[in-house]
Amino acid sequence: MGPLFSTSSAGKWLGLVTAIWVQAICGNNYTFANYSDALKSLMALTQLELNNLSVAKDVGKAFGLLSGFASDCLPTSVLLIIGSLEGFVGYGVQWLVVSQRIRPLPYWQMCIFLCLGGNSTTWMNTAVLVTCFRNFPKNRGPISGILKGYVGLSTAIFTDICTALFSSDPSTFLFILAVVPAIVCLTAVFFLHETPPASRPSELQKETQYFHIFNGIAIILAVYLLAFDVTGSHGRLLSLIFAVGLLILLATPLGVPLYSIHLSKPRSNSDIEQPIKEPLLVKQSKKPETTIAVIKLKDLERKRPLIGEDHTIIEMIQTFDFWILFVSFLCGVGTGMCVMNNMGQMGLALGYSDVSIFVSLTSIWGFFGRIASGLLSEYYIWKFGTPRPIWNAASQVLMGIGYIIMAFALPGSLYVGSILVGICYGVRLTITVPVASELFGLKYYGLLYNILILNLPLGSFLFSGLLAGYLYDAQATDNADGGNNCVGAHCYCLVFVIMAITCVLGLGLDVLLAIRTRNVYAEIHENKKSIATTADSSSTKC
């Protein structure tokens, strides 16, 4: 088992399958709306205090810098173990409180445990993204779309499983968040590790074919979840059948490594018996000494790397392009986090007693945004050299429209807004991940990724903790138990308008970044074209 799953092609794909499973349980940070109302009533919190709890959860991502540093010196397995233990403790304590097995802890202690649960996913995400980007460096768009797509679906997976089997009970939901990710991560420890990337055009073609299969499975899974959500309430038997079907769909990606094992079996006319056509030794042409001297002189003249080359963290933060990417990312994910953290109260303000449908819609349509943006951005780079940041710009337009629709609070506006915000949030996360690696390299990608996701706690603090918290409390009326409540379209109207204006700022920054990086994507376009041409000529010879 060791050699088979450590060096073979099947081992590489089995590692990707376990990475997908890890990502499918990494959306626990987006599920706060499912149990926030229980915390609010048990602890008698105001909306501002509740929002600050959600900020504490997102602040855990700020400590993701630790996982970024660790990814350069620790193996993937250790990162996964740390993440699983943190999640088990962080969400486990919240379960004890919500299930009333222990008395509510002091507010500051709850903040610490929510922060711990939030930080757990940074270790999981860093382990998965760094490893998979290094295993599939030529397919960063598709791999980002697949992995981030499953993160998007994870919220719906948790929500729908809990709805189907446990009637959306918040304490059971937290128990699942504590236990299931720990089991999945400990499973991935044995299979997910770095492997040599594909080097031959035929291998790259096979990768593309397998990615299409993974995308197809993920789309079927998303449609399956969506069908469960839109068909209303279900009986006990149908809910049980749904849960079994969901587990089967999550296990289906295993078919790819199993098929790869079948292909790797020795055949009678295997390549071992064929004559070797490539020379064992390749003559190295000597470069003239004058040329070497000129190259060294150019290296001395250019101390800083160009955009598209490997950057250290210091070199990266000294570039204007990094800050454009960072602030535009804040405009997109910060406002999106505000909606996801406050979805429970937004739904109650508009008269919805159960907001789980909106949480699931945001998750499922976020998946479609992630998968579509990963595939389309890669296709347009290959076809036309279109800069990938332009897709972020398009998402800002749709997201701004979603906020305006929710501000009007017309019948059904929360459904439409949830779908649009989910799509655009998914696009933003999926596109920014490969853009960062394409502009600043893979050498320090673990740390780079965690610097970028500092925008999640920062955006949560600015838009959810401050903006939404203060404006909601200004409109709310106090309750006898010390909390407060607000009902009506006015509760979040101004919040949505301000976030729509923020999207306009993000749109301008994304367009600017697309213009500034067009030469980088022109080079990537030429590189992909040359690989495709080589692959075509090789298949013609065969």
N, C-alpha and C positions, 0 to 999 in steps of 0.2 A: 504493500500500500504506500509506503514512503516514497520510493522512486516514481511510482506511477503518478502520484498526485503532487509531486514537487517539481518535476522537470518536464513532464509531458504536456502536450497541447490540452489534453483533457483536464489536467490539473489547473491550468490557467483559466479555463472556462468554468470549472467547478468553483474556483476562487471568486469569479465574477458572480456566480449564482448566490454564493453566501454573502457577497457584498450587497447584492440586491435585497436579500432578506434583512440585512442590517439596516439598509436604508428604509425598508418597509416598516421598521419600528422606530425610526428616528424622528417621526413627526409628532412625538409626544409634547413638544414645546408649543405646538399649535392647537392643543386640545384644552386650553385653560377655560374656554367658555363652557365646556361640558360640566365642570365642577365648581366654577367660580361662584355661582349663586349659593351653593351649599356652604362654601367658606365664608361668604358674606353674612349669611344668616347665623351660622354657628359662632362666628367671632364678632358679630354686631359691628360691621365695618361700614364706613361711608364709601361712596364710589371712589373718591380720591385714594383712600387707604387700600381699597381693593385693587385699583389700578397700579398702585405702588408695589403691591405684592406681585403683580404680573411683570412689572419692571424688574423686580428682584430676580424673577425667573429668567428674564432675558439678560440681566447683568451676568448671569452665569456664563454666557457666551463670551463676555469680555475676557474671562479667564481662559478662554480657548487659546490664547497666546501660549499658555503652558504646553498644550498639546502640539502646537506648531513647533515650538522649540524641541519638544520630545521626539517629534517625528523624524528629526535628523539624526538621532542617536539611539532610539529604541525601536525594536521590531514592531510590526503591525499587531502581533498577538498581545503584547503588553499594553498597547494603546486601547485595544478592545476590552481587555480585562479591567483596566482602570475605569473606562466609561461604564461598563456594566455594573461595577460595584457602586459608583457614584449614583447611578440611576436607581439602583435597588434601595439605597439608603434614603435618597432625596424623596422619591415618590412613596416609598414605604412608610415614612413618617407622616406624610400627608394622608395616606390611607388610614393610619391609626387615628388621626384626628377626625377625619370626615366620618369614619365608621363609628366614632365615639368610643373606641376602645381605650383611648386616653383623653384627658381633658385638653381643650385647646391650649396650645403653647403660647407663650408671650409673642407679641407681634414680631419682634426682632429675630426670635428664634425661627419662626415660620419663614421669614425672609431668607434666612441662611439655608434652610432645607429646600426651598424653592430654587434658590441660586444653585445649590448642589445638583438638583435634578436638571436644571437648564444647562449646566456645564457638562453633564454626562454625554450629551449628544455631540459636543464639539470633539471629544475624543473618538467617538464612533465615526463621525463624518470625516475627520482628518485621516484616520486610518484607512477608510475606504477610498476617499478621493485621491489621496497621494499615491496609494498603491495602484489603483486602477489607471490613473493618468500615466504612471510610469510603465504599466503593462501594455497600455494601448495609446502611445503618444501620437499616432497618426490619425486617431479617431476621437479627438477630444470633444467635439460637438455631440456626436451620437452617444458617447459614454456618459457625458454630463446629462443629456436628456433622459437617458434610461435611469440613471441613479437618482437624479433629482425628481424624476417622475414618480418613482416609488416613494420618495419622501413625501411628495404631494398626496399620494394615495394613502399614506400611513394613517393620517388623521381619520379618513373615511373608514379604513379597515378597523381601527380601534372603535370608532363610534358605532359602526354598523354591527360589529360583533357584540358589543355591549347592549345595543338596542335589541338585537335579535334574541340574545340568550338571557339578558339580565334586566330588561326593561329600563335601560338608560340609568341604572342606579349609580350615583356618583362614587360611592365608596368602592363598589366592585370595579368601576372603571379605573380608579387609581390603583387598585390591586393588580389589574392587568398591566398598567403602565410600569409598575415596579418589577414584576416577575418575568413577563414575556421578553422584554429587551435583554435582560440578563441571560436568559436561556439561549437566545439567538446569537448573542455576541460570543458566548462561550463555545458555541458550535462553530462559529466562523474562525475562531482561533486556530483550529486545526487545518484549515484549507486556504485562508486568504493570506497571500504573501507575494512578494515581488518575483516576477519571472521575466526572462528575456523577451523584449518586444519583438513583434513581427518585423522581418527585414526584407523578405522577398515579396514582389508584387502579388504572387499567387496567395501568400499568407494574408496580405492585406485585403485581397478580394474575399477570402473566406471569412475574415473578420466582419466585413461589411454585410455579407449574407447572414451571418449569425446575429448581428445587431438587428437586422430586419425581423428575425424570428423573435428576439426578445421584445422588440417594440410591438409586434403583433400580439404577443401574449399579454403585455401590459395594457394594450388598448382593450382587449377582451375583458380583462379584469376590471378596468375602469367602467366599461359599459355595464358589466354585471353589478357593480356597486351602485351605479346610477339607477339601474332598473329597480333595485331593492328600495332605494330612497324615494323614487317618484311613485311607487305603487301603493303607498300608504301603509296602514297597519297590516300585520300578518299574524296568522295563527301560530301556535307553538310548533306544529309539525313543519310548516313552511319555513319558519325561522331556523329550525334545526337543519333542514335540507340546505338552506342558504349558507349556513356556517360551514357545513361539510364541503359544499361546492367551492367556497372561498378558499379553504385550505388546499383543495386539489389544484386550484388555479395558481396559488402561491408556490406549489411544488412543481408545477409544469416546466419552469425553466431548466430543471434538472435534465430534461430531454436533450439539451444541447451538449453537455459534457458526456452523456452516455453515448450519443451519436458520434462524438469525437473519439471516444474509446473504440467504438466499432471500426472507425476509419483507420485508426492507428494499428490495428491488428496486422501482423505480417502476411503478405500475400505471395503467391508463387512467382509472380513477375514483379517483385518488389524492386525498389531502386537499388537495393544492396547488390543485386546481380547485374546491374547495368554498368557499362563502362563509364568511368569518370571522365566527363568532358571538360571540366574546368581545371586549369593548372593548379598544382599544389602550392607553388610559389609564384608570387607575382613580382615582376621586376619593378623596383621603385626607381622612378626617374629622379635623378639628382637635380635639385634646384640650383641655379647659379648663385654664387655667394652674394652677388650684387642684389639679386631679388630678395634674398633672406634679409639683407641689411635694410632694404627699403621697407619690408614688412615690419621689422622691429622698430624702425623709425616711426612708421605710422602708428604702431601700438603705443609708443611713447607720447605721440601727439594727441591720441584719443584715449584719455584716461577713463572716461565714463563709457559704459556700454550703450549701444544704440537700442532704441525701442525694438523689441523682437528678440533681443539677446538676454542671456541670464543676468539678472540684477541681484546684488545683495539688497537687504532690506533698507540700508542707509541710502544706497543709490536709487532705489525705487521711490522712497518718499521725497527725494530731491527733484523728482520729475513732475512737470505740470500735468502730464497725462494721468498720473496716479491720482492726483487730487480731483481731477475732473471725474474719473471713474468712481472715486470714493463718495463724493458729494451727490452725484447722480444716483448712485446705489442707495444712498440715504433717503433721497426723495421717493424712491420706489418702495423699498422694503420697510422704511419707517412708517409710512402711511398705511401700508398693507398690514403691518403688525398691529397698528392701532385698531383696525377693523376686526382682526381675528381675536385680539384680546378683549374687545368690548362687544363682541357679537351677542353674547348672552344678554347684556343690558340693552343693546340696540333693539333686539327682538322683543324684549319685554316692554320697552318704551312704545313700540308700535303695536302692541297688543297680542304678540305671539307668546303662548305659554311654554312651548317646546321649541328650542332653537337648534336642536340637533340636525335638522334638515339643512339649515344654513351653514353649519360647520361642515357637513358632508359635501354640500354643493361647492363651497370654497375649495375644499380639498380635491375633489374629483376634477373640477374644471381647472384647478391649478396643475393637475397632472397633464391634462390635454395641452395646456400652455407650455409645460416643460418638454414634453415629447415633441410637439410640433415645432417649437423654436429650435430645439437641438437638431432635428432633421433638416428643417428648411434653411437654417443659417449655414449648415454644412454644405447643403446642395448649392446655395447661391454663391458661397465662396468658391466651390469647385467650378461652377458654371460661369460666373461673371466676376469673381473677386470682390463681391459685395462685403464691405466692412461689417463685422458681426455686431458692433454697437448700434447699428441702425435699427435692429430689432428691439433693443431696449427703448429707443425713441418711439417706435410704434406702440409699445406697451404703455408708455406714459400717456399717450393720447387716449387709449381705451380706458385706462385706469381713471383719468380725470373725468371722462364721460360717466363712468360708474359712480363716482362720488357725487356728481351733479344729480344723477337720477335718484340716488339715495337721499340727497338733500331735499328734493321735492316731496318725498314720502308718499308717493301715489300708491294705490293698491298694486301689490306685486313688485314694487320697486326694490325691496330688500332681496327678493329672489334674483332679479336682474343684476343688481349691484354686487351680490355675492359671487355670481358667475363671472362677471367682468373683472372684479378685483382678484378672484382666484386665478383666472387665466393670466393676468398681467403680472401678478406676484410670481407665478411659476416661470414665466418668460424671463423676468428680471434675474431670478436666482440661477436659472440654467445658462443664460447667455453670459453673465458676469464671470462665472467660474472659468470657462475656457478663455475668455477675453484676457483675464489676468495672467493666465499661463502663456498666452500667445504674445503678450506685450512685455512681460517681465521674466519669462522662462520658468522651467520646472525645478531648477536646482534647489531653491528655497521655497518651494510652493506651499509646503505645510504651514509655514509661518505667514506667508503672504495671504493665504486663504483666511487664516484666523484674524489677520489685521482687517481684512475687508469686512468680515462678519461682525466686527465691532459695531457696525452700523445697526445691527439688530437690537442690542441693548440701548444704544444711543437713540435710535429712532423710537424705540418703545418708550424711553424716558421722555423724549420731547413731545411726541404726538399722543401717546397713550397716557403716560403719567401726568404730564403737565397740561397739554391742550385739552384732551378729552375729559380728564379728571376734574379740572377746575371749571370748565364750561358746563359739565353735567351737574356738578354740585351747586353751581350758581342758579340752575333752573329747578333743582330738586327740592322736595319738601321733607322735613325731618320726620322720622318715625319714633314711636314711643320707646323702642328698644335701643335707640341711639344711632341707628343707621339712617339712610335716606332713600328716596325713590322719586323717579321722574317718569311721567307717562305723557306721550305726545310727540309730534313731529319736531317740535322746537328743541327737544333735548339734545340732539346731535346735529341740527341743521348747520350751525356756524362751523362746527368741526369739519363737516364734509366740504364746505365751501373753501376753507383754508387749505385743506388737503388737495383740493382740485387745483388751486393756485400753485401749490408746491409741485404738482405734476408738470405744470407749464415750465417751471424752472428746470426740472429734471429733463424735460424734452429738449430744451436748448443746450444743456450740457452734453446729452447723448449725441445730438447732431454734430456738435463741435468735436467730440472725440472721434466720431466716424470720419470726419473730414481729416483730422490730424493723423489718423492711423491707416488711411487708404493705401499708402505705399507698402505697409506691412502686409496687408491682406492681398495686395497684388502679388507679392513674393510668394505667399502661401498658395495662392491660386496657381501660379506657375509651377510650383513644386508638386501640387496635386495633379496637375495636367501631365507633367513628365512621368509621374508614377503610373498614371492610367495608360499612357502611351506605351510604356515599357511592358505593362501587363498584357496589353492587347497584342503587342508584337510577339511576346512569349507564347501566348495561347495560339497564335497563328502558326508558329513554328511547330508546335505540338500536333 
